[in-house]
Amino acid sequence: MLLISGLGNPGEKYVTTRHNVGFMLVDLLAARSGISLKKKGHKAHYGVGRCCNRSVMLLQPQTFMNLSGESVASAIKSLDITSGDLIVIHDEIDLPFGAVRIKVGGGHGGHNGLRNIHQSLGDNSYVRVRIGVGRPPEGGDVANYVLKPFSGSEKKYLDEVLLYAAEVVEALLVHGEQYAMCEYNGRNVLKP
């Protein structure tokens, strides 16, 4: 069993924000795999099923971003798996909009959701799918920026970016980390 957790904030206020791109991708993966996200537990909404012929739990923590680790740690414990069986999907300000990158381990880079997962698990060796949302304009507040909806021009391409990110996750499930990193980490879905 693999645990795939998309990060975001609960509630209608945050549905279309940059910080919720992890939730958006889990919704898409669930739709593509026929998995319902109607179960409640682990301080989350989740569903269990098969994605790319792998048993998975798709998780959307409902703790707000900064406490995501509580939900992820609860799910890992109940599934009796290790952090090596965890994929976390999150927004990444250090990547331009349209970039999707896979990373294994490493620091949290100031991302409060990742910071809390690191603290809750005592481990950072899980796989991350980082979806680029870009940085705010010079001098702009990062927290305010990620809690705002995508711009009009970004919204035109958001579905394309999410479909590409779903392809990246599915490649991870079918072929593993090394293949997926070699195949996708050098590309951007949006060509300049």
Residue pairs with C-beta under 8 A, 6 or more apart in sequence:
1 55
1 56
1 57
1 79
1 81
1 85
2 54
2 55
2 56
2 57
2 81
2 85
2 86
2 87
2 173
3 56
3 57
3 59
3 72
3 75
3 76
3 79
3 81
3 85
3 86
3 87
4 26
4 29
4 51
4 56
4 57
4 58
4 59
4 86
4 87
4 89
4 169
5 22
5 26
5 44
5 59
5 60
5 61
5 68
5 71
5 72
5 75
5 86
5 87
5 88
5 89
6 21
6 22
6 23
6 24
6 25
6 26
6 27
6 58
6 59
6 60
6 88
6 89
6 90
7 19
7 22
7 23
7 61
7 65
7 68
7 88
7 89
7 90
7 91
7 113
7 114
8 14
8 17
8 19
8 20
8 21
8 22
8 23
8 24
8 60
8 61
8 65
9 17
9 19
9 20
9 64
9 65
9 147
10 60
10 62
10 63
10 64
14 20
14 147
15 23
16 149
16 150
17 146
17 147
17 148
17 149
17 150
18 91
18 133
18 145
18 146
18 147
18 148
18 149
18 150
19 65
19 91
19 146
19 147
20 91
21 89
21 90
21 91
21 131
21 133
21 162
22 60
22 88
22 89
22 90
22 91
22 131
23 60
24 158
24 162
25 89
25 129
25 131
25 162
25 165
25 166
25 169
26 37
26 58
26 59
26 60
26 89
27 37
28 162
28 163
28 165
28 166
29 35
29 51
29 58
29 166
29 169
29 170
30 36
30 37
30 47
30 58
32 51
32 166
32 170
33 49
33 50
33 51
33 52
33 56
33 58
34 49
35 47
35 48
35 49
35 50
35 51
35 56
35 58
36 47
36 49
37 45
37 46
37 47
37 58
37 60
38 45
38 47
39 45
39 46
39 47
39 48
40 46
41 74
41 78
42 59
42 61
42 71
42 74
42 75
42 78
43 61
43 62
43 63
43 70
43 71
43 74
44 59
44 60
44 61
44 62
44 63
44 71
44 74
44 75
45 59
45 60
45 62
46 57
46 58
46 59
46 60
46 75
47 57
47 58
48 55
48 56
48 57
48 58
49 55
49 56
49 58
50 56
51 58
51 170
51 173
52 170
52 173
52 174
53 174
54 173
56 173
57 75
57 79
59 71
59 72
59 75
61 67
61 68
61 70
61 71
61 72
62 71
63 70
63 71
65 112
65 113
66 112
66 113
66 116
67 116
68 113
68 116
68 117
69 113
69 116
69 117
69 118
69 119
69 120
69 121
70 116
70 120
72 86
72 88
72 117
72 120
72 121
73 117
73 120
73 121
76 82
76 83
76 85
76 86
76 121
79 85
83 121
83 123
83 124
83 125
83 126
84 125
84 126
86 126
86 127
87 126
87 127
87 128
87 129
87 169
87 172
88 113
88 114
88 117
88 126
88 127
88 128
88 129
89 128
89 129
89 131
89 165
89 169
90 111
90 113
90 114
90 128
90 129
90 130
90 131
91 111
91 130
91 131
91 133
91 146
92 99
92 101
92 109
92 111
92 130
92 131
92 132
92 133
93 133
93 134
93 135
93 136
93 142
93 145
93 146
94 109
94 132
94 135
95 101
95 130
95 131
95 132
95 133
95 134
96 132
96 134
96 188
97 132
97 133
97 134
97 150
97 154
97 157
97 161
97 190
98 132
98 157
98 161
98 188
98 189
98 190
99 131
99 132
99 188
99 189
100 129
100 130
100 131
100 132
100 161
100 164
100 165
100 168
100 184
100 188
100 189
101 129
101 130
101 132
101 184
101 185
102 127
102 128
102 129
102 130
102 168
102 172
102 177
102 180
102 181
102 184
102 185
103 127
103 128
103 130
104 125
104 126
104 127
104 128
104 177
104 181
105 124
105 125
105 126
106 124
106 128
107 124
108 114
108 115
108 117
108 118
108 124
110 142
114 124
114 128
117 124
117 126
118 124
127 172
127 177
129 165
129 168
129 169
129 172
131 161
131 165
133 146
133 150
135 142
135 145
136 142
136 144
136 145
149 155
150 158
157 189
157 190
160 189
160 190
161 189
161 190
164 189
167 184
168 180
168 184
171 179
171 180
171 183
171 184
172 180
175 183
